[in-house]
Amino acid sequence: MSNTPRTVVVAAGLAAALSTGAEATFHLMQIEQVIGGVNGDVTAQAVQLRMRTGLQNLLGGARLWVRDATGDNRILVMNFTAGVPVGLAGRRVLITSPGFNSTTSPSAVPDFTMTNLIPASYLAAGTLTFEDNLGIFVYWRLSWGGAAYTGPNDGDICNDPDGNFGPPWPGPLPSAGVQALQFQGTAAAASSNNADDYALTSGSSEWVNNALGVFLLESPCPWDCGDSDGEVGIVDFLALLGEWGVVGGSCDFDGGGTGITDFLALLGNWGPCP
């Protein structure tokens, strides 16, 4: 007869039952892409999930939590109270802050609005977890900050065979530009470790919702001819030199039909701003 205590057997059986039941709801899910701010605006944030298999769209029992560099002081990023319509393998779930939506082209249409922002103080090092609402299972974990993150890296073996999502991504969560931190594996891929699995997007990050809407982040216009959007650009630079003048609403500061526009065209740098 086994000497295993009855309470241990019951607890193990309960955990297995809960885990098995979740497999047909939201269990097999990646944290595919995260951005902590756009062009320095840390109120513009987004998280994109991706289903590893089908039938993972019943999200009503899931939560996204973020914790600080020590793995403590958790904050609820998303409290899922409903699912999304399409549960096919590879489909995404887009969660954004209100400040994020106007930064993309076209304006983002998220599946959910974040319950709370990731605090700016957590961007240097922290951990984002996709969990069940009881706090029993961490189905996916993304940690960042390298050695500055000293919290746990553990998670459920359903998405990481050894139950260890560490070591963390070595850098901070991106927030200064339009790049996101993105999982490099396929939709079906399990986690190996955050340091190897994630990389910054090569350029402007692209975001996709459950209905396959695609939203591209935009960089600030580098040549702010009319100075109408408040960004620092040519207007500001020439104002410092005392040479700026608007002629016909264009970037033609010499009034003779040849100006900054023409100069930048020769350099191959000129393009109209969106």
Contacts in CASP RR format, 6 or more apart in sequence:
PFRMAT RR
TARGET T0000
AUTHOR 0000-0000-0000
METHOD contacts of the structure
MODEL  1
MSNTPRTVVVAAGLAAALSTGAEATFHLMQIEQVIGGVNGDVTAQAVQLR
MRTGLQNLLGGARLWVRDATGDNRILVMNFTAGVPVGLAGRRVLITSPGF
NSTTSPSAVPDFTMTNLIPASYLAAGTLTFEDNLGIFVYWRLSWGGAAYT
GPNDGDICNDPDGNFGPPWPGPLPSAGVQALQFQGTAAAASSNNADDYAL
TSGSSEWVNNALGVFLLESPCPWDCGDSDGEVGIVDFLALLGEWGVVGGS
CDFDGGGTGITDFLALLGNWGPCP
15 136 0 8 1.000
18 132 0 8 1.000
18 134 0 8 1.000
18 136 0 8 1.000
18 137 0 8 1.000
19 27 0 8 1.000
19 137 0 8 1.000
19 156 0 8 1.000
19 158 0 8 1.000
21 27 0 8 1.000
22 132 0 8 1.000
22 137 0 8 1.000
22 139 0 8 1.000
23 158 0 8 1.000
24 55 0 8 1.000
24 58 0 8 1.000
25 55 0 8 1.000
25 56 0 8 1.000
25 58 0 8 1.000
25 59 0 8 1.000
25 60 0 8 1.000
25 61 0 8 1.000
26 56 0 8 1.000
26 57 0 8 1.000
26 58 0 8 1.000
26 59 0 8 1.000
26 60 0 8 1.000
26 61 0 8 1.000
26 62 0 8 1.000
26 80 0 8 1.000
26 139 0 8 1.000
27 56 0 8 1.000
27 137 0 8 1.000
27 139 0 8 1.000
27 158 0 8 1.000
28 51 0 8 1.000
28 52 0 8 1.000
28 53 0 8 1.000
28 54 0 8 1.000
28 56 0 8 1.000
28 139 0 8 1.000
28 158 0 8 1.000
28 159 0 8 1.000
29 49 0 8 1.000
29 50 0 8 1.000
29 51 0 8 1.000
29 52 0 8 1.000
29 56 0 8 1.000
29 62 0 8 1.000
29 93 0 8 1.000
29 130 0 8 1.000
29 139 0 8 1.000
29 140 0 8 1.000
29 159 0 8 1.000
30 49 0 8 1.000
30 50 0 8 1.000
30 51 0 8 1.000
30 52 0 8 1.000
30 140 0 8 1.000
30 159 0 8 1.000
30 183 0 8 1.000
30 187 0 8 1.000
30 189 0 8 1.000
30 191 0 8 1.000
31 47 0 8 1.000
31 48 0 8 1.000
31 49 0 8 1.000
31 128 0 8 1.000
31 130 0 8 1.000
31 140 0 8 1.000
31 141 0 8 1.000
31 142 0 8 1.000
31 183 0 8 1.000
32 48 0 8 1.000
32 49 0 8 1.000
32 50 0 8 1.000
32 92 0 8 1.000
32 182 0 8 1.000
32 183 0 8 1.000
33 46 0 8 1.000
33 47 0 8 1.000
33 48 0 8 1.000
33 180 0 8 1.000
33 181 0 8 1.000
33 182 0 8 1.000
33 183 0 8 1.000
33 201 0 8 1.000
33 205 0 8 1.000
33 207 0 8 1.000
34 46 0 8 1.000
34 47 0 8 1.000
34 48 0 8 1.000
34 128 0 8 1.000
34 142 0 8 1.000
34 173 0 8 1.000
34 180 0 8 1.000
34 181 0 8 1.000
35 44 0 8 1.000
35 45 0 8 1.000
35 46 0 8 1.000
35 100 0 8 1.000
35 173 0 8 1.000
35 174 0 8 1.000
35 175 0 8 1.000
35 179 0 8 1.000
35 180 0 8 1.000
35 181 0 8 1.000
35 205 0 8 1.000
35 217 0 8 1.000
36 42 0 8 1.000
36 44 0 8 1.000
36 45 0 8 1.000
36 46 0 8 1.000
36 118 0 8 1.000
36 123 0 8 1.000
36 173 0 8 1.000
36 174 0 8 1.000
36 175 0 8 1.000
37 43 0 8 1.000
37 44 0 8 1.000
37 45 0 8 1.000
37 100 0 8 1.000
37 123 0 8 1.000
37 174 0 8 1.000
37 175 0 8 1.000
37 176 0 8 1.000
37 177 0 8 1.000
38 44 0 8 1.000
38 100 0 8 1.000
38 103 0 8 1.000
38 175 0 8 1.000
38 177 0 8 1.000
38 178 0 8 1.000
38 217 0 8 1.000
39 103 0 8 1.000
39 176 0 8 1.000
39 177 0 8 1.000
39 178 0 8 1.000
39 219 0 8 1.000
39 220 0 8 1.000
40 175 0 8 1.000
40 176 0 8 1.000
40 177 0 8 1.000
41 99 0 8 1.000
41 103 0 8 1.000
42 117 0 8 1.000
42 120 0 8 1.000
42 123 0 8 1.000
42 175 0 8 1.000
43 97 0 8 1.000
43 99 0 8 1.000
43 117 0 8 1.000
44 97 0 8 1.000
44 99 0 8 1.000
44 100 0 8 1.000
44 103 0 8 1.000
45 96 0 8 1.000
45 97 0 8 1.000
45 100 0 8 1.000
45 114 0 8 1.000
45 117 0 8 1.000
45 118 0 8 1.000
46 94 0 8 1.000
46 95 0 8 1.000
46 96 0 8 1.000
46 97 0 8 1.000
46 100 0 8 1.000
46 108 0 8 1.000
46 110 0 8 1.000
46 180 0 8 1.000
46 207 0 8 1.000
47 64 0 8 1.000
47 77 0 8 1.000
47 78 0 8 1.000
47 94 0 8 1.000
47 95 0 8 1.000
47 96 0 8 1.000
47 114 0 8 1.000
47 128 0 8 1.000
48 92 0 8 1.000
48 93 0 8 1.000
48 94 0 8 1.000
48 95 0 8 1.000
48 207 0 8 1.000
48 208 0 8 1.000
49 92 0 8 1.000
49 93 0 8 1.000
49 95 0 8 1.000
49 130 0 8 1.000
50 90 0 8 1.000
50 91 0 8 1.000
50 92 0 8 1.000
50 93 0 8 1.000
50 183 0 8 1.000
50 187 0 8 1.000
51 57 0 8 1.000
51 87 0 8 1.000
51 88 0 8 1.000
51 89 0 8 1.000
51 90 0 8 1.000
51 91 0 8 1.000
51 92 0 8 1.000
51 93 0 8 1.000
51 187 0 8 1.000
52 89 0 8 1.000
52 90 0 8 1.000
52 159 0 8 1.000
52 187 0 8 1.000
52 188 0 8 1.000
52 189 0 8 1.000
52 190 0 8 1.000
53 89 0 8 1.000
53 188 0 8 1.000
54 87 0 8 1.000
54 88 0 8 1.000
54 89 0 8 1.000
54 90 0 8 1.000
54 91 0 8 1.000
55 87 0 8 1.000
56 87 0 8 1.000
57 83 0 8 1.000
57 84 0 8 1.000
57 85 0 8 1.000
57 86 0 8 1.000
57 87 0 8 1.000
57 91 0 8 1.000
57 93 0 8 1.000
57 210 0 8 1.000
58 83 0 8 1.000
59 80 0 8 1.000
59 82 0 8 1.000
59 83 0 8 1.000
59 84 0 8 1.000
59 93 0 8 1.000
60 80 0 8 1.000
60 81 0 8 1.000
60 82 0 8 1.000
60 83 0 8 1.000
60 133 0 8 1.000
61 80 0 8 1.000
61 132 0 8 1.000
61 133 0 8 1.000
62 80 0 8 1.000
62 130 0 8 1.000
62 131 0 8 1.000
62 132 0 8 1.000
62 133 0 8 1.000
62 139 0 8 1.000
63 76 0 8 1.000
63 78 0 8 1.000
63 79 0 8 1.000
63 80 0 8 1.000
63 130 0 8 1.000
63 131 0 8 1.000
63 132 0 8 1.000
63 133 0 8 1.000
63 135 0 8 1.000
64 76 0 8 1.000
64 77 0 8 1.000
64 78 0 8 1.000
64 80 0 8 1.000
64 95 0 8 1.000
64 128 0 8 1.000
64 129 0 8 1.000
64 130 0 8 1.000
64 131 0 8 1.000
65 74 0 8 1.000
65 75 0 8 1.000
65 76 0 8 1.000
65 77 0 8 1.000
65 128 0 8 1.000
65 129 0 8 1.000
65 131 0 8 1.000
66 74 0 8 1.000
66 75 0 8 1.000
66 77 0 8 1.000
66 118 0 8 1.000
66 119 0 8 1.000
66 122 0 8 1.000
66 126 0 8 1.000
66 127 0 8 1.000
66 128 0 8 1.000
66 129 0 8 1.000
67 73 0 8 1.000
67 74 0 8 1.000
67 75 0 8 1.000
67 122 0 8 1.000
67 126 0 8 1.000
67 127 0 8 1.000
67 129 0 8 1.000
67 151 0 8 1.000
68 119 0 8 1.000
68 121 0 8 1.000
68 122 0 8 1.000
68 125 0 8 1.000
68 126 0 8 1.000
69 122 0 8 1.000
69 124 0 8 1.000
69 125 0 8 1.000
69 126 0 8 1.000
69 145 0 8 1.000
69 148 0 8 1.000
69 149 0 8 1.000
69 150 0 8 1.000
69 151 0 8 1.000
70 150 0 8 1.000
70 151 0 8 1.000
71 126 0 8 1.000
71 127 0 8 1.000
71 149 0 8 1.000
71 150 0 8 1.000
71 151 0 8 1.000
71 152 0 8 1.000
72 151 0 8 1.000
75 116 0 8 1.000
75 118 0 8 1.000
75 119 0 8 1.000
75 122 0 8 1.000
76 115 0 8 1.000
76 116 0 8 1.000
77 95 0 8 1.000
77 114 0 8 1.000
77 115 0 8 1.000
77 116 0 8 1.000
77 117 0 8 1.000
77 118 0 8 1.000
77 128 0 8 1.000
78 95 0 8 1.000
78 112 0 8 1.000
78 114 0 8 1.000
78 115 0 8 1.000
79 115 0 8 1.000
80 112 0 8 1.000
84 91 0 8 1.000
84 93 0 8 1.000
84 111 0 8 1.000
84 210 0 8 1.000
85 210 0 8 1.000
85 211 0 8 1.000
86 210 0 8 1.000
86 211 0 8 1.000
87 210 0 8 1.000
89 187 0 8 1.000
89 188 0 8 1.000
90 187 0 8 1.000
91 210 0 8 1.000
92 208 0 8 1.000
92 209 0 8 1.000
92 210 0 8 1.000
93 111 0 8 1.000
93 112 0 8 1.000
93 209 0 8 1.000
93 210 0 8 1.000
94 108 0 8 1.000
94 110 0 8 1.000
94 111 0 8 1.000
94 112 0 8 1.000
94 207 0 8 1.000
94 208 0 8 1.000
94 209 0 8 1.000
94 210 0 8 1.000
95 110 0 8 1.000
95 111 0 8 1.000
95 112 0 8 1.000
95 113 0 8 1.000
95 114 0 8 1.000
96 108 0 8 1.000
96 110 0 8 1.000
96 112 0 8 1.000
96 113 0 8 1.000
96 114 0 8 1.000
96 207 0 8 1.000
97 113 0 8 1.000
97 114 0 8 1.000
97 117 0 8 1.000
98 113 0 8 1.000
100 108 0 8 1.000
100 110 0 8 1.000
101 107 0 8 1.000
101 108 0 8 1.000
101 109 0 8 1.000
101 110 0 8 1.000
103 217 0 8 1.000
103 218 0 8 1.000
104 207 0 8 1.000
104 215 0 8 1.000
104 216 0 8 1.000
104 217 0 8 1.000
104 218 0 8 1.000
105 215 0 8 1.000
105 216 0 8 1.000
105 218 0 8 1.000
105 274 0 8 1.000
106 215 0 8 1.000
107 215 0 8 1.000
108 207 0 8 1.000
108 209 0 8 1.000
108 215 0 8 1.000
109 209 0 8 1.000
109 211 0 8 1.000
109 213 0 8 1.000
109 215 0 8 1.000
110 209 0 8 1.000
111 209 0 8 1.000
111 210 0 8 1.000
118 128 0 8 1.000
118 173 0 8 1.000
120 175 0 8 1.000
122 173 0 8 1.000
123 172 0 8 1.000
123 173 0 8 1.000
123 175 0 8 1.000
124 145 0 8 1.000
124 148 0 8 1.000
124 172 0 8 1.000
124 173 0 8 1.000
125 144 0 8 1.000
125 145 0 8 1.000
125 146 0 8 1.000
125 148 0 8 1.000
125 149 0 8 1.000
125 168 0 8 1.000
125 172 0 8 1.000
126 143 0 8 1.000
126 144 0 8 1.000
126 145 0 8 1.000
126 149 0 8 1.000
126 151 0 8 1.000
126 168 0 8 1.000
126 173 0 8 1.000
127 141 0 8 1.000
127 142 0 8 1.000
127 143 0 8 1.000
127 144 0 8 1.000
127 149 0 8 1.000
127 151 0 8 1.000
127 152 0 8 1.000
127 153 0 8 1.000
127 168 0 8 1.000
128 141 0 8 1.000
128 142 0 8 1.000
128 143 0 8 1.000
129 138 0 8 1.000
129 140 0 8 1.000
129 141 0 8 1.000
129 142 0 8 1.000
130 138 0 8 1.000
130 139 0 8 1.000
130 140 0 8 1.000
130 141 0 8 1.000
131 137 0 8 1.000
131 138 0 8 1.000
131 139 0 8 1.000
132 139 0 8 1.000
137 155 0 8 1.000
137 156 0 8 1.000
137 158 0 8 1.000
138 154 0 8 1.000
138 155 0 8 1.000
138 156 0 8 1.000
139 155 0 8 1.000
139 156 0 8 1.000
139 158 0 8 1.000
139 159 0 8 1.000
140 155 0 8 1.000
140 159 0 8 1.000
140 160 0 8 1.000
140 165 0 8 1.000
140 191 0 8 1.000
141 153 0 8 1.000
141 154 0 8 1.000
141 155 0 8 1.000
141 165 0 8 1.000
141 166 0 8 1.000
141 191 0 8 1.000
141 194 0 8 1.000
142 165 0 8 1.000
142 169 0 8 1.000
142 181 0 8 1.000
142 194 0 8 1.000
142 198 0 8 1.000
143 149 0 8 1.000
143 151 0 8 1.000
143 153 0 8 1.000
143 165 0 8 1.000
143 166 0 8 1.000
143 168 0 8 1.000
143 169 0 8 1.000
143 194 0 8 1.000
144 168 0 8 1.000
144 169 0 8 1.000
144 170 0 8 1.000
144 171 0 8 1.000
144 172 0 8 1.000
144 173 0 8 1.000
144 181 0 8 1.000
144 194 0 8 1.000
145 168 0 8 1.000
145 169 0 8 1.000
145 170 0 8 1.000
145 171 0 8 1.000
145 172 0 8 1.000
146 167 0 8 1.000
146 168 0 8 1.000
146 169 0 8 1.000
146 170 0 8 1.000
146 171 0 8 1.000
146 195 0 8 1.000
149 168 0 8 1.000
153 164 0 8 1.000
153 165 0 8 1.000
153 166 0 8 1.000
153 167 0 8 1.000
153 168 0 8 1.000
153 194 0 8 1.000
154 163 0 8 1.000
154 164 0 8 1.000
154 165 0 8 1.000
155 163 0 8 1.000
155 164 0 8 1.000
155 165 0 8 1.000
156 163 0 8 1.000
157 163 0 8 1.000
159 190 0 8 1.000
159 191 0 8 1.000
160 190 0 8 1.000
160 191 0 8 1.000
160 192 0 8 1.000
161 190 0 8 1.000
164 193 0 8 1.000
165 191 0 8 1.000
165 193 0 8 1.000
165 194 0 8 1.000
166 193 0 8 1.000
166 194 0 8 1.000
166 195 0 8 1.000
167 193 0 8 1.000
167 194 0 8 1.000
167 195 0 8 1.000
168 194 0 8 1.000
168 195 0 8 1.000
169 181 0 8 1.000
169 194 0 8 1.000
169 195 0 8 1.000
169 198 0 8 1.000
170 195 0 8 1.000
173 181 0 8 1.000
174 180 0 8 1.000
174 181 0 8 1.000
174 200 0 8 1.000
177 219 0 8 1.000
178 203 0 8 1.000
178 204 0 8 1.000
178 205 0 8 1.000
178 217 0 8 1.000
178 218 0 8 1.000
178 219 0 8 1.000
179 200 0 8 1.000
179 201 0 8 1.000
179 203 0 8 1.000
179 204 0 8 1.000
179 205 0 8 1.000
180 200 0 8 1.000
180 201 0 8 1.000
180 205 0 8 1.000
180 207 0 8 1.000
180 217 0 8 1.000
181 198 0 8 1.000
181 199 0 8 1.000
181 200 0 8 1.000
182 198 0 8 1.000
182 199 0 8 1.000
182 200 0 8 1.000
182 201 0 8 1.000
182 205 0 8 1.000
183 189 0 8 1.000
183 197 0 8 1.000
183 198 0 8 1.000
184 197 0 8 1.000
184 198 0 8 1.000
184 199 0 8 1.000
185 197 0 8 1.000
191 197 0 8 1.000
204 216 0 8 1.000
204 217 0 8 1.000
204 218 0 8 1.000
204 219 0 8 1.000
205 216 0 8 1.000
205 217 0 8 1.000
206 214 0 8 1.000
206 215 0 8 1.000
206 216 0 8 1.000
206 217 0 8 1.000
207 214 0 8 1.000
207 215 0 8 1.000
207 216 0 8 1.000
207 217 0 8 1.000
208 214 0 8 1.000
208 215 0 8 1.000
209 215 0 8 1.000
218 274 0 8 1.000
220 229 0 8 1.000
220 231 0 8 1.000
221 229 0 8 1.000
221 231 0 8 1.000
221 233 0 8 1.000
221 273 0 8 1.000
221 274 0 8 1.000
222 233 0 8 1.000
222 269 0 8 1.000
223 233 0 8 1.000
223 234 0 8 1.000
223 251 0 8 1.000
223 260 0 8 1.000
223 264 0 8 1.000
223 269 0 8 1.000
223 270 0 8 1.000
223 271 0 8 1.000
223 273 0 8 1.000
224 230 0 8 1.000
224 231 0 8 1.000
224 232 0 8 1.000
224 233 0 8 1.000
224 234 0 8 1.000
224 235 0 8 1.000
224 236 0 8 1.000
224 273 0 8 1.000
225 234 0 8 1.000
225 235 0 8 1.000
225 249 0 8 1.000
225 250 0 8 1.000
225 251 0 8 1.000
225 260 0 8 1.000
225 261 0 8 1.000
225 273 0 8 1.000
226 235 0 8 1.000
226 246 0 8 1.000
226 249 0 8 1.000
226 251 0 8 1.000
227 233 0 8 1.000
227 235 0 8 1.000
227 236 0 8 1.000
229 273 0 8 1.000
234 251 0 8 1.000
234 260 0 8 1.000
235 244 0 8 1.000
238 244 0 8 1.000
238 245 0 8 1.000
238 253 0 8 1.000
238 260 0 8 1.000
243 253 0 8 1.000
244 253 0 8 1.000
245 253 0 8 1.000
246 253 0 8 1.000
247 253 0 8 1.000
247 254 0 8 1.000
247 255 0 8 1.000
247 256 0 8 1.000
247 257 0 8 1.000
250 261 0 8 1.000
251 259 0 8 1.000
251 260 0 8 1.000
251 261 0 8 1.000
252 258 0 8 1.000
252 259 0 8 1.000
252 260 0 8 1.000
252 261 0 8 1.000
252 262 0 8 1.000
253 259 0 8 1.000
253 260 0 8 1.000
261 270 0 8 1.000
264 270 0 8 1.000
264 271 0 8 1.000
END
